[in-house]
Amino acid sequence: MKHDPLEPVTLDTRLSQVIGDATAKVLRDSFEVSTVEELLRHYPRRYAERGQLTNLAELVVGEHVTVLAEVSKVTEIPGSGRAGSRLQVVVTDGTATLDLAFFAHGRWHRGKLKVGATGLFAGKVGEFRGRRQLTHPEYALVPEDGDEDVTNEVAETFANAIIPVYPATAKLPSWRISRAIAIVLDQITFGSDPLNSEICKKFKLISAKDAFLKIHRPQSQSDIAIALERLRFDEAFVLQTALAQRRLAALAVPAIPRVATGKFLKSFDLNLPYTLTPGQITVGNEIAADLETSKPMNRLLHGEVGAGKTVVAVRAMLQVVETGGQAALLAPTSVLAQQHYQSISNLLGDLGLGSLLAGTSDSTRVVLLTGNMPAAARKAALSEIASGAAGIVIGTHALLEESVMFADLGLVVVDEQHRFGVEQRDRLRERGQDGTRPHLLVMTATPIPRTVAMTVFGDLDVSQLDTLPKGRAEINTHVVDSITTPAHLARVWTRIIEEANQGHRVFIVCPRIGADLEEEDVSLFGSEESKRAPLAVLEVIDKLSSGPLKSLRLAAMHGRLTSEEKNSLMSRLASEKADAIDVLVSTTVIEVGVDIGLATMMVVLDADRFGIAQLHQLRGRVGRAGLPGLCVLVTEAEPASLARQRLDAVAGTRDGFVLAEIDLEQRREGDVLGATQSGMRSTLRLLEVTKHGKIVAIAREAAFSLVDLDPKLKKHPELKRAVLAIVGEEGADWLERS
C-alpha cells in the first residue's frame, strides 16, 4: 500500500508505504528492517571516498563485500553454443587485484566496464585457481564529470565525495540501500527531538534530525564524527532512561523493614568453619542496611568463582527470618537447587532444625521445592511454605507457580541471574504481603565489567566480591594441543589416574551429549577451526572406559537425565563409599553451583568451543576444599587463532574481572544485552560499552536526573516512544502498574 501523500512520513511509517513492496520485503527479510526509523538506523559499516580505492589485500574469502576499485584489465572469452561469451575483469586498488567473472551477457558488461573506469562492486568473495574473485557482482560506476549517461540511482550514490557503504546482501547491494534511505530522507517529517535542548546544549550534541542527515549524507569526516557522537549518546541515554524508570518503579511499592537483633547472625558466624573475608563483611553490611529500610532492596552481587556469595546470601536470609519473614532462593537447575539445599543446611547446622526435635527456638526450617518432587514431599513442602514454618525456601522454577503461597516473603535471592528472565524474577516479587514488595538480591559468579553493570544492570545497586576466602588452593591451568602434542594428551589420562588413586575426583567436560539425544542444555561458543563434530559425552566415556581410564569408575552426566539421576551421581561423586565415582564425564550442566570438595582436576575437551566465562566457571569447580587444583584445556585450534587466544587468556590468569573484560571485547554487545536476561531488546548498534564507558556514565547521570523529574516521560513523548521500543509491551505494562 502506497503512502498517502497527505500524511507525513514519520519514523513510525512502514517502509512498504514509502519505498515500494519489493525493496521493503528484501530489507525486512535480510535485516529485520520494517519502519522508516529502522532503515535510518541501518548505519553505514564504513565510508569510501572518491579517489581512495578499497584495500583489496584485506578481503577475506566468504565475506560479502562492497569495494571501490578501478578496472585495469578486461578480457572477453568466446563461448560455444548458447553459453555466449564469458567476461573476465580485473580491478585494482593500485597494489592488489580482484577478479570479476561474468558468465552471461559478457558483451553487454564489456560495453560498460572499460579500462580506467572506477566503481562500486558488490558480491561474495570466492576463490578460483588461487585468485580471489567476485562472480556476477553487482556494480555501479562512478560517473565522470559531464557524463549524462547515468541513472539517477548511480548519480545520487556518488553525489558526495564521501560514499556510505552499508551492510548489504547479494539481493540488495549497498547503493540500493543508499537509494532507499535517500527516498526516506527526502520525505520524512521529524518529530520533536528525544533529547531536550538543555541536554543537547550541555553535552554539545547536534539534533537527531541533523545526526541522521550527516550519518547518511556526510559532507566531511567531521560530519560523521559529530553524528556518531549524537547517535551513540542516544543509544546510551534511551537505555539508561528505561533502567531509571525500572528502578523507580521497583521502589514505588514499599517493603517491610527487616530490623533484626542479630542473634541469628551471631550464632551463624560463630559456627562457621572459617572467618568471613573483609569483602564479605563489607557487602554484608551493605545488604543489611538495605533490608532495614522500607525501600525494597534491588541489589546485584557478583564476584569471583568461590568468593563466598552463598554465605553472604544466607546471612541476609537469617536477618529476614529473625524478623518473622521468609527468604526464597531461586536456582536455575534442580542440581544447583539440591546443592544449595545441602550446603545451606550444613552451614546452618542446628539453626536449620526449626520445628524438629533437635531444633531450638532460635532456629528455622530449610525446605527444598523442585518441579519433579514426589507428590507427598511436594505437598509437605507447600504446606510448610504457606504456614511460614519454612523460613528459608530453596527451589527451581517451581517456586514461580501460582500454587506456591508464602506466609510472609521478605527476601528473594536469585542465583545465576543470567539464567532467568526479568519477568521471571519479578514474578516472585509480586508476592509481598499487604501491598508490599520483597527485597531482591540477584547473584552471579560471573564477574561483570563496570560498563556492563551500568548498561545491563543499571536498575540495580551493585556489590562486588573480588577476594577469595583463605584456604582456597591454587589452580594451575594448561592448554594442551591434541594435534601437535599427542604425548601431552596421553599425560592427561595418566594424571587423571594419579588423582583418582589419591581419592580425588575428576571432571571431564564435552560440548555435547551424543547418541542422537537433543542437546538443549549445551551452549557452544563455536569453533573457527575444527571441521569435525564436537566431542560428545556418550562417545568419550565409551572410549575412555575401555581405553586409558578403564581402571577407574566413570559415569556420564548431562541435561537429559532426571533430577534424581543427577543428584545420585553428584552424591556418588562426593562419596568415599564403594559405589563412589572417580571421573564424571559431563556437559556444562556442572558449570555452576557444583561444590565437590574432593574434586581436584578439570579437563575440558574441545575447549575452543566454549566462551571465556564458561571456562572460568568450569575451572572453579575444582580446588574448592584446600586441595590444589588442575585445569586442562584440550584443543585442536591453531596457535594464532582467536579461539586459541581465548584459551591462553584463561590459562594466563585466574582474575575473573580481567577475563570478563577480554570476554566482552571478543563477544561485543550483541551477546551482552540479551532480551531474556536484561528485559530489553538490544538497541546498541554504534555504542560499544568496552570503548564508550564515558558516554554511558554521562548518559546515565542525565537519564536518571530526567526520570526523577518526569517519571512517566509525559513531557518527553519522543523519548517515551524510544523507550517503549526497547522494553516491549510487557515491560511497558510493568512500568505502568508500578
DONU-112499 format. One record per residue (C-alpha): residue number from 1; residue in one letter; chain; x, y, z. Coordinates in pm, whole numbers, plus 50000, padded with zeros to 5 digits. Last residue first. Layout:
BEGIN
i/aa/ch/xx/yy/zz
NUM/A/A/X/Y/Z
...
This chain:
BEGIN
i/aa/ch/xx/yy/zz
738/S/A/50423/50021/53939
737/R/A/50149/49912/53704
736/E/A/50266/50144/53424
735/L/A/50624/50020/53441
734/W/A/50509/49659/53436
733/D/A/50282/49719/53138
732/A/A/50565/49888/52947
731/G/A/50794/49595/53016
730/E/A/50534/49352/52888
729/E/A/50471/49562/52575
728/G/A/50834/49596/52473
727/V/A/51124/49744/52672
726/I/A/51324/49855/52367
725/A/A/51061/50031/52155
724/L/A/50885/50158/52467
723/V/A/51197/50361/52549
722/A/A/51203/50524/52204
721/R/A/50835/50619/52228
720/K/A/50892/50765/52575
719/L/A/51182/50972/52439
718/E/A/50958/51104/52165
717/P/A/50684/51187/52418
716/H/A/50909/51381/52660
715/K/A/50686/51588/52888
714/K/A/50485/51284/52996
713/L/A/50805/51084/53049
712/K/A/50632/50872/53320
711/P/A/50896/50954/53586
710/D/A/50939/51322/53484
709/L/A/51166/51499/53734
708/D/A/51343/51187/53868
707/V/A/51337/51048/53514
706/L/A/51539/51345/53388
705/S/A/51805/51310/53659
704/F/A/51834/50935/53593
703/A/A/51880/50999/53221
702/A/A/52147/51269/53265
701/E/A/52355/51061/53507
700/R/A/52326/50752/53289
699/A/A/52412/50942/52971
698/I/A/52734/51068/53130
697/A/A/52832/50720/53252
696/V/A/52746/50552/52920
695/I/A/52939/50814/52722
694/K/A/53243/50760/52945
693/G/A/53219/50383/52901
692/H/A/53243/50419/52525
691/K/A/53513/50170/52430
690/T/A/53415/49849/52611
689/V/A/53049/49955/52614
688/E/A/53043/49975/52237
687/L/A/52771/50213/52117
686/L/A/52705/50212/51743
685/R/A/52441/49944/51703
684/L/A/52322/49903/52058
683/T/A/51946/49858/52056
682/S/A/51934/49514/52215
681/R/A/51576/49447/52312
680/M/A/51527/49479/52683
679/G/A/51442/49251/52973
678/S/A/51810/49224/53061
677/Q/A/51825/48846/53097
676/T/A/51583/48748/52824
675/A/A/51640/49038/52585
674/G/A/52014/48964/52581
673/L/A/52241/49265/52602
672/V/A/52583/49107/52647
671/D/A/52571/48883/52342
670/G/A/52508/49165/52095
669/E/A/52743/49383/52297
668/R/A/53072/49250/52167
667/R/A/53186/48889/52216
666/Q/A/53562/48945/52190
665/E/A/53587/49269/52388
664/L/A/53341/49138/52645
663/D/A/53540/48821/52704
662/I/A/53862/49018/52746
661/E/A/53694/49243/53005
660/A/A/53544/48943/53184
659/L/A/53884/48771/53188
658/V/A/54037/49063/53377
657/F/A/53745/49055/53621
656/G/A/53774/48680/53663
655/D/A/54136/48704/53778
654/R/A/54258/48345/53748
653/T/A/54509/48446/53481
652/G/A/54715/48316/53188
651/A/A/54535/47987/53129
650/V/A/54208/48172/53067
649/A/A/54380/48415/52829
648/D/A/54559/48129/52650
647/L/A/54223/47962/52593
646/R/A/54067/48276/52447
645/Q/A/54374/48336/52228
644/R/A/54338/47981/52097
643/A/A/53986/48061/51977
642/L/A/54109/48382/51812
641/S/A/54357/48176/51611
640/A/A/54738/48206/51618
639/P/A/54804/47867/51785
638/E/A/54555/47683/51557
637/A/A/54270/47522/51747
636/E/A/54281/47147/51811
635/T/A/54205/47188/52181
634/V/A/54232/47042/52530
633/L/A/54201/47284/52822
632/V/A/54346/47123/53135
631/C/A/54253/47255/53481
630/L/A/54446/47141/53790
629/G/A/54351/47209/54150
628/P/A/54541/47201/54479
627/L/A/54331/47065/54770
626/G/A/54207/47328/55015
625/A/A/53840/47247/54970
624/R/A/53746/47426/54647
623/G/A/54032/47322/54419
622/V/A/53794/47221/54142
621/R/A/53456/47354/54018
620/G/A/53601/47700/53955
619/R/A/53765/47578/53635
618/L/A/53418/47526/53490
617/Q/A/53320/47885/53571
616/H/A/53635/48026/53410
615/L/A/53576/47808/53103
614/Q/A/53217/47929/53075
613/A/A/53319/48296/53109
612/I/A/53587/48257/52841
611/G/A/53350/48102/52590
610/F/A/53341/47738/52490
609/R/A/53412/47566/52159
608/D/A/53786/47618/52196
607/A/A/53777/47377/52490
606/D/A/53720/47084/52257
605/L/A/53769/46869/52568
604/V/A/53768/47041/52907
603/V/A/53959/46850/53177
602/M/A/53900/46958/53538
601/M/A/54107/46813/53823
600/T/A/54092/46840/54203
599/A/A/53739/46742/54302
598/L/A/53731/46603/54659
597/G/A/53543/46904/54795
596/I/A/53262/46872/54541
595/D/A/53074/47200/54503
594/V/A/52860/47225/54190
593/G/A/52699/47569/54178
592/V/A/52768/47649/53816
591/E/A/52917/47471/53513
590/I/A/52812/47116/53613
589/V/A/52538/47110/53346
588/T/A/52820/47201/53105
587/T/A/52827/46851/52959
586/S/A/52966/46567/53165
585/V/A/53216/46288/53210
584/L/A/53241/46234/53587
583/V/A/53557/46056/53698
582/D/A/53624/45868/54023
581/I/A/53266/45776/54113
580/A/A/53178/45624/54452
579/D/A/52982/45299/54480
578/A/A/53220/45154/54741
577/K/A/53197/45456/54969
576/E/A/53403/45776/54960
575/S/A/53112/45989/54842
574/A/A/53123/46328/54671
573/L/A/53100/46176/54323
572/R/A/52838/45930/54445
571/S/A/52624/46217/54576
570/M/A/52664/46407/54248
569/L/A/52558/46097/54051
568/S/A/52251/46046/54270
567/N/A/52153/46410/54233
566/K/A/52175/46383/53855
565/E/A/51969/46062/53845
564/E/A/51704/46206/54076
563/S/A/51687/46524/53869
562/T/A/51626/46316/53557
561/L/A/51898/46280/53297
560/R/A/51867/46466/52968
559/G/A/52083/46755/53085
558/H/A/52402/46555/53102
557/M/A/52604/46324/53327
556/A/A/52814/46021/53242
555/A/A/52989/45794/53494
554/L/A/53342/45657/53528
553/R/A/53498/45425/53789
552/L/A/53867/45385/53707
551/S/A/54085/45103/53570
550/K/A/53950/45151/53216
549/L/A/54085/45508/53206
548/P/A/54322/45475/52907
547/G/A/54087/45259/52697
546/S/A/53758/45081/52758
545/S/A/53628/45343/52999
544/L/A/53792/45620/52795
543/K/A/53640/45524/52461
542/D/A/53290/45467/52595
541/I/A/53304/45785/52807
540/V/A/53404/45991/52503
539/E/A/53115/45871/52287
538/L/A/52847/45931/52550
537/V/A/52987/46273/52644
536/A/A/53023/46403/52288
535/L/A/53316/46563/52106
534/P/A/53214/46837/51867
533/A/A/53161/46733/51503
532/R/A/53460/46763/51274
531/K/A/53577/47068/51081
530/S/A/53750/47235/51375
529/E/A/53894/47579/51311
528/E/A/53657/47866/51384
527/S/A/53500/47691/51681
526/G/A/53161/47770/51823
525/F/A/53067/47904/52168
524/L/A/52850/47602/52229
523/S/A/52575/47616/52490
522/V/A/52455/47266/52577
521/D/A/52141/47208/52783
520/E/A/51916/47192/52476
519/E/A/52109/46894/52345
518/E/A/51868/46652/52184
517/L/A/51999/46298/52202
516/D/A/52133/46147/51878
515/A/A/52388/45934/52064
514/G/A/52583/46246/52167
513/I/A/52573/46473/52472
512/R/A/52756/46786/52354
511/P/A/53048/47020/52429
510/C/A/53245/46774/52648
509/V/A/53360/46817/53009
508/I/A/53582/46574/53201
507/F/A/53556/46622/53579
506/V/A/53794/46447/53821
505/R/A/53763/46333/54183
504/H/A/54039/46270/54437
503/G/A/54099/45953/54635
502/Q/A/54475/45956/54579
501/N/A/54441/45686/54313
500/A/A/54190/45912/54135
499/E/A/54449/46192/54105
498/E/A/54712/45953/53965
497/I/A/54462/45808/53717
496/I/A/54373/46157/53596
495/R/A/54745/46235/53560
494/T/A/54789/45936/53331
493/W/A/54499/46050/53113
492/V/A/54650/46399/53088
491/R/A/54995/46252/53005
490/A/A/54846/46096/52692
489/L/A/54728/46443/52591
488/H/A/55080/46578/52640
487/A/A/55217/46298/52419
486/P/A/54969/46400/52148
485/T/A/55148/46739/52119
484/T/A/55076/46884/51773
483/I/A/54719/46761/51734
482/S/A/54591/46741/52093
481/D/A/54718/47091/52172
480/V/A/54706/47106/52551
479/V/A/54639/47438/52725
478/H/A/54730/47444/53095
477/T/A/54565/47586/53407
476/N/A/54704/47562/53760
475/I/A/54450/47608/54038
474/E/A/54589/47733/54371
473/A/A/54401/47629/54681
472/R/A/54138/47835/54859
471/G/A/54225/47827/55229
470/K/A/54150/48190/55298
469/P/A/53833/48316/55133
468/L/A/53867/48459/54780
467/T/A/53871/48833/54705
466/D/A/53675/49021/54438
465/L/A/53326/49029/54587
464/Q/A/53127/49310/54425
463/S/A/52807/49485/54523
462/V/A/52593/49661/54263
461/D/A/52275/49861/54318
460/L/A/52033/49758/54047
459/D/A/51848/49948/53773
458/G/A/52168/49986/53571
457/F/A/52206/49612/53540
456/V/A/52263/49586/53166
455/T/A/52442/49912/53084
454/M/A/52587/50020/53418
453/A/A/52695/49666/53508
452/V/A/52829/49626/53156
451/T/A/53045/49938/53194
450/R/A/53170/49819/53534
449/P/A/53285/49482/53399
448/I/A/53090/49186/53539
447/P/A/53249/48893/53720
446/T/A/53047/48577/53652
445/A/A/52950/48405/53976
444/T/A/52612/48573/53961
443/M/A/52374/48687/54230
442/V/A/52042/48870/54245
441/L/A/51920/49009/54578
440/L/A/51563/49137/54594
439/H/A/51362/49273/54891
438/P/A/51002/49162/54895
437/R/A/50725/49402/54780
436/T/A/50445/49539/54994
435/G/A/50072/49567/54924
434/D/A/49962/49366/55226
433/Q/A/50225/49092/55200
432/G/A/50471/49051/54915
431/R/A/50411/48806/54634
430/E/A/50471/49033/54333
429/R/A/50845/48997/54381
428/L/A/50823/48630/54289
427/R/A/50707/48721/53937
426/D/A/50982/48983/53908
425/R/A/51242/48707/53879
424/Q/A/51057/48552/53590
423/E/A/50980/48879/53411
422/V/A/51348/48978/53417
421/G/A/51440/48649/53254
420/F/A/51634/48384/53440
419/R/A/51958/48201/53358
418/H/A/52153/48530/53377
417/Q/A/52054/48553/53746
416/E/A/52292/48275/53850
415/D/A/52122/48270/54189
414/V/A/51809/48477/54251
413/V/A/51755/48565/54617
412/V/A/51405/48687/54707
411/L/A/51359/48838/55052
410/G/A/51058/48916/55272
409/L/A/50802/48654/55176
408/D/A/50549/48645/55459
407/A/A/50320/48340/55465
406/F/A/50417/48227/55115
405/M/A/50188/48055/54866
404/V/A/50318/47829/54589
403/S/A/50017/47720/54380
402/E/A/50073/48011/54138
401/E/A/50397/47856/54016
400/L/A/50715/48066/54038
399/L/A/50873/47846/54307
398/A/A/50867/47554/54062
397/H/A/51122/47749/53854
396/T/A/51379/47596/54091
395/G/A/51380/47585/54466
394/I/A/51517/47683/54804
393/V/A/51285/47806/55078
392/I/A/51428/47951/55400
391/G/A/51192/48028/55687
390/A/A/50985/47715/55640
389/A/A/50728/47711/55920
388/G/A/50560/48007/55748
387/S/A/50232/47823/55709
386/A/A/50231/47851/55329
385/I/A/50594/47735/55294
384/E/A/50547/47445/55536
383/S/A/50235/47330/55349
382/L/A/50400/47360/55008
381/A/A/50691/47147/55131
380/A/A/50459/46877/55266
379/K/A/50263/46863/54941
378/R/A/50584/46843/54738
377/A/A/50715/46558/54952
376/A/A/50389/46365/54912
375/A/A/50371/46423/54536
374/P/A/50729/46312/54469
373/M/A/50948/46604/54359
372/N/A/50975/46677/53987
371/G/A/50925/47054/53981
370/T/A/51157/47139/54268
369/L/A/51092/47263/54622
368/L/A/51351/47232/54901
367/V/A/51276/47345/55257
366/V/A/51507/47492/55523
365/R/A/51346/47532/55865
364/T/A/51434/47793/56126
363/S/A/51621/47822/56453
362/D/A/51638/48028/56769
361/S/A/51354/47848/56942
360/T/A/51563/47533/56928
359/G/A/51579/47236/56692
358/A/A/51673/46879/56775
357/L/A/51309/46774/56795
356/L/A/51232/46942/56463
355/S/A/51026/47262/56426
354/G/A/51343/47457/56339
353/L/A/51644/47244/56250
352/G/A/51829/47493/56033
351/L/A/51998/47683/56316
350/D/A/52129/47348/56443
349/G/A/52363/47329/56142
348/L/A/52316/47643/55934
347/L/A/52616/47583/55707
346/N/A/52519/47219/55651
345/S/A/52161/47313/55561
344/I/A/52299/47582/55329
343/S/A/52529/47330/55156
342/Q/A/52260/47063/55117
341/Y/A/51983/47291/54994
340/H/A/52224/47484/54772
339/Q/A/52344/47162/54608
338/Q/A/51984/47046/54559
337/A/A/51895/47379/54395
336/L/A/52207/47356/54174
335/V/A/52113/47007/54057
334/S/A/51747/47109/54015
333/T/A/51852/47385/53779
332/P/A/51813/47766/53757
331/A/A/51814/47840/54133
330/L/A/51565/48068/54314
329/L/A/51638/48125/54682
328/A/A/51332/48226/54886
327/A/A/51351/48406/55220
326/Q/A/51072/48417/55477
325/G/A/50980/48676/55738
324/G/A/50945/48660/56115
323/T/A/51206/48924/56195
322/E/A/51469/48655/56256
321/V/A/51395/48513/55912
320/V/A/51483/48839/55738
319/Q/A/51822/48871/55907
318/L/A/51876/48499/55851
317/M/A/51822/48539/55477
316/A/A/52082/48815/55458
315/R/A/52336/48590/55634
314/V/A/52248/48313/55388
313/A/A/52313/48543/55091
312/V/A/52658/48641/55218
311/V/A/52740/48274/55272
310/T/A/52627/48195/54917
309/K/A/52844/48473/54773
308/G/A/53163/48319/54911
307/A/A/53431/48415/54658
306/G/A/53423/48067/54500
305/V/A/53403/48192/54142
304/E/A/53485/48560/54160
303/G/A/53228/48827/54202
302/H/A/52874/48943/54167
301/L/A/52601/49064/54399
300/L/A/52325/49265/54232
299/R/A/52091/49466/54454
298/N/A/51732/49590/54446
297/M/A/51641/49629/54811
296/P/A/51280/49736/54857
295/K/A/51253/50082/55016
294/S/A/51110/50046/55366
293/T/A/51461/50027/55508
292/E/A/51634/49768/55727
291/L/A/51699/49529/55438
290/D/A/51915/49783/55260
289/A/A/52137/49831/55566
288/A/A/52184/49455/55595
287/I/A/52278/49435/55226
286/E/A/52550/49697/55257
285/N/A/52676/49540/55583
284/G/A/52700/49200/55415
283/V/A/52893/49354/55126
282/T/A/53151/49492/55368
281/I/A/53169/49173/55576
280/Q/A/53203/48951/55269
279/G/A/53476/49175/55131
278/P/A/53668/49171/55460
277/T/A/53662/48790/55439
276/L/A/53450/48591/55683
275/T/A/53646/48357/55908
274/Y/A/53624/47983/55857
273/P/A/53441/47678/55992
272/L/A/53131/47895/56052
271/N/A/52968/47820/56388
270/L/A/53036/48162/56543
269/D/A/52905/48338/56232
268/F/A/52572/48153/56245
267/S/A/52516/48213/56616
266/K/A/52587/48584/56577
265/L/A/52371/48606/56265
264/F/A/52072/48451/56439
263/K/A/52114/48683/56738
262/G/A/52142/48991/56516
261/T/A/51866/49193/56680
260/A/A/51686/49220/56347
259/V/A/51542/49515/56155
258/R/A/51369/49385/55842
257/P/A/51184/49685/55701
256/I/A/50871/49570/55512
255/A/A/50895/49680/55150
254/P/A/50729/49972/54977
253/V/A/50595/49978/54619
252/A/A/50737/50265/54410
251/L/A/51095/50143/54453
250/A/A/51074/49890/54170
249/A/A/50906/50151/53950
248/L/A/51189/50397/54012
247/R/A/51445/50134/53918
246/R/A/51252/50039/53605
245/Q/A/51222/50403/53504
244/A/A/51593/50458/53554
243/L/A/51670/50145/53352
242/A/A/51450/50268/53065
241/T/A/51619/50608/53080
240/Q/A/51960/50437/53080
239/L/A/51871/50254/52759
238/V/A/51745/50572/52592
237/F/A/52055/50764/52700
236/A/A/52311/50505/52589
235/E/A/52159/50464/52244
234/D/A/52109/50839/52204
233/F/A/52467/50911/52316
232/R/A/52590/50680/52042
231/L/A/52371/50865/51792
230/R/A/52499/51208/51899
229/E/A/52869/51117/51892
228/L/A/52826/50926/51566
227/A/A/52673/51232/51400
226/I/A/52955/51452/51532
225/A/A/53220/51221/51385
224/I/A/53045/51161/51051
223/D/A/53006/51534/50987
222/S/A/53372/51583/51086
221/Q/A/53471/51339/50811
220/S/A/53311/51572/50558
219/Q/A/52997/51621/50350
218/P/A/52816/51333/50511
217/R/A/52484/51219/50368
216/H/A/52385/50910/50572
215/I/A/52547/50992/50908
214/K/A/52506/51366/50849
213/L/A/52134/51353/50773
212/F/A/52052/51121/51062
211/A/A/52255/51334/51305
210/D/A/52098/51655/51177
209/K/A/51750/51523/51252
208/A/A/51855/51396/51595
207/S/A/51986/51741/51683
206/I/A/52357/51809/51737
205/L/A/52519/51742/52073
204/K/A/52729/51984/52277
203/F/A/52683/51794/52606
202/K/A/52509/52078/52792
201/K/A/52338/52213/52481
200/C/A/52191/51880/52379
199/I/A/52081/51814/52738
198/E/A/51918/52155/52770
197/S/A/51752/52127/52428
196/N/A/51560/51815/52525
195/L/A/51668/51481/52386
194/P/A/51408/51272/52205
193/D/A/51385/51556/51947
192/S/A/51035/51653/51842
191/G/A/50905/51496/51525
190/F/A/51097/51458/51201
189/T/A/50899/51487/50879
188/I/A/51040/51241/50628
187/Q/A/51012/51278/50251
186/D/A/51361/51341/50113
185/L/A/51522/51138/50392
184/V/A/51308/50837/50304
183/I/A/51390/50845/49933
182/A/A/51761/50888/50016
181/I/A/51748/50590/50252
180/A/A/51606/50374/49974
179/R/A/51881/50493/49735
178/S/A/52153/50415/49990
177/I/A/52005/50068/50034
176/R/A/52024/50036/49657
175/W/A/52385/50156/49667
174/S/A/52483/49892/49921
173/P/A/52367/49593/49724
172/L/A/52035/49420/49796
171/K/A/51991/49070/49662
170/A/A/52352/48969/49723
169/T/A/52332/49121/50069
168/A/A/52430/49452/50225
167/P/A/52579/49618/50533
166/Y/A/52607/49974/50403
165/V/A/52886/50165/50227
164/P/A/52838/50541/50261
163/I/A/53019/50740/49987
162/I/A/53217/51052/50083
161/A/A/53280/51290/49789
160/N/A/52907/51330/49757
159/A/A/52677/51281/49459
158/F/A/52819/50933/49402
157/T/A/52513/50735/49507
156/E/A/52288/51007/49370
155/A/A/52434/50963/49020
154/V/A/52401/50586/49040
153/E/A/52032/50599/49130
152/N/A/51961/50885/48891
151/T/A/52086/50667/48609
150/V/A/52398/50754/48414
149/D/A/52456/50873/48056
148/E/A/52498/51240/48146
147/D/A/52874/51222/48195
146/G/A/52992/51581/48243
145/D/A/53247/51481/48504
144/E/A/53283/51104/48502
143/P/A/53016/50894/48661
142/V/A/53140/50643/48922
141/L/A/53025/50301/48808
140/A/A/52768/50095/48995
139/Y/A/52822/49723/49032
138/E/A/52652/49396/49109
137/P/A/52894/49107/49105
136/H/A/52846/48811/48871
135/T/A/53120/48608/49041
134/L/A/53356/48805/49264
133/Q/A/53707/48658/49267
132/R/A/54011/48599/49481
131/R/A/54290/48417/49297
130/G/A/54431/48071/49380
129/R/A/54274/47898/49081
128/F/A/53934/48040/49167
127/E/A/53848/48185/49507
126/G/A/53528/48348/49626
125/V/A/53445/48685/49775
124/K/A/53070/48739/49783
123/G/A/52943/49033/49582
122/A/A/52946/49410/49537
121/F/A/53150/49631/49304
120/L/A/53150/50009/49346
119/G/A/53302/50191/49053
118/T/A/53601/50336/48870
117/A/A/53654/50311/48492
116/G/A/54016/50312/48374
115/V/A/53979/50006/48150
114/K/A/53620/49983/48040
113/L/A/53336/49808/48216
112/K/A/53024/49944/48048
111/G/A/53035/49797/47699
110/R/A/53208/49493/47838
109/H/A/52902/49427/48056
108/W/A/52681/49390/47748
107/R/A/52944/49175/47575
106/G/A/52956/48936/47869
105/H/A/52580/48885/47879
104/A/A/52634/48567/48079
103/F/A/52929/48414/48264
102/F/A/53054/48733/48425
101/A/A/53367/48697/48640
100/L/A/53528/48978/48839
99/D/A/53886/48927/48956
98/L/A/54046/49125/49239
97/T/A/54386/49298/49238
96/A/A/54635/49438/49487
95/T/A/54862/49746/49487
94/G/A/54690/50013/49280
93/D/A/54342/49948/49415
92/T/A/54273/49709/49131
91/V/A/54001/49556/48919
90/V/A/54043/49263/48680
89/V/A/53757/49171/48451
88/Q/A/53689/48832/48289
87/L/A/53390/48827/48057
86/R/A/53246/48499/47934
85/S/A/53091/48481/47588
84/G/A/52770/48306/47496
83/A/A/52663/47980/47654
82/R/A/52406/47912/47384
81/G/A/52653/47736/47159
80/S/A/53019/47795/47236
79/G/A/53177/48071/47439
78/P/A/53418/48346/47347
77/I/A/53643/48478/47630
76/E/A/53626/48855/47669
75/T/A/53915/49002/47870
74/V/A/53905/49336/48054
73/K/A/54201/49470/48253
72/S/A/54263/49752/48499
71/V/A/53912/49848/48617
70/E/A/53940/50074/48921
69/A/A/53814/49991/49269
68/L/A/53557/50081/49537
67/V/A/53458/49766/49718
66/T/A/53131/49625/49851
65/V/A/53180/49296/50028
64/H/A/53006/48972/50117
63/E/A/53267/48768/50303
62/G/A/53348/48407/50209
61/V/A/53712/48466/50117
60/V/A/53851/48761/50314
59/L/A/53940/49096/50156
58/E/A/54235/49277/50316
57/A/A/54452/49287/50001
56/L/A/54177/49476/49819
55/N/A/54239/49795/50014
54/T/A/53942/49994/49880
53/L/A/54022/50290/49649
52/Q/A/54056/50648/49771
51/G/A/53981/50886/49481
50/R/A/53618/50919/49575
49/E/A/53597/50836/49942
48/A/A/53451/50514/50078
47/Y/A/53271/50508/50412
46/R/A/53220/50222/50657
45/R/A/52952/49998/50804
44/P/A/52692/50257/50709
43/Y/A/52402/50271/50955
42/H/A/52078/50076/50938
41/R/A/51932/50316/51194
40/L/A/51763/50514/50916
39/L/A/51604/50189/50798
38/E/A/51476/50104/51145
37/E/A/51334/50455/51176
36/V/A/51146/50428/50847
35/T/A/50992/50101/50953
34/S/A/51034/49735/50859
33/V/A/51403/49643/50892
32/E/A/51454/49283/51004
31/F/A/51786/49289/50811
30/S/A/51755/49040/50526
29/D/A/51385/48955/50525
28/R/A/51265/49305/50614
27/L/A/51505/49479/50378
26/V/A/51413/49237/50099
25/K/A/51043/49296/50163
24/A/A/51082/49674/50164
23/T/A/51263/49660/49831
22/A/A/50975/49468/49671
21/D/A/50689/49649/49848
20/G/A/50775/50003/49749
19/I/A/50989/50275/49903
18/V/A/50739/50475/50111
17/Q/A/50438/50264/50212
16/S/A/50644/49945/50229
15/L/A/50872/50119/50477
14/R/A/50601/50138/50744
13/T/A/50582/50485/50899
12/D/A/50698/50504/51263
11/L/A/50987/50743/51197
10/T/A/50748/50977/51020
9/V/A/50627/51029/50663
8/P/A/50354/51292/50670
7/E/A/50001/51201/50555
6/L/A/49861/51396/50260
5/P/A/50079/51197/50020
4/D/A/49907/50877/50141
3/H/A/50180/50614/50140
2/K/A/50144/50332/49891
1/M/A/50000/50000/50000
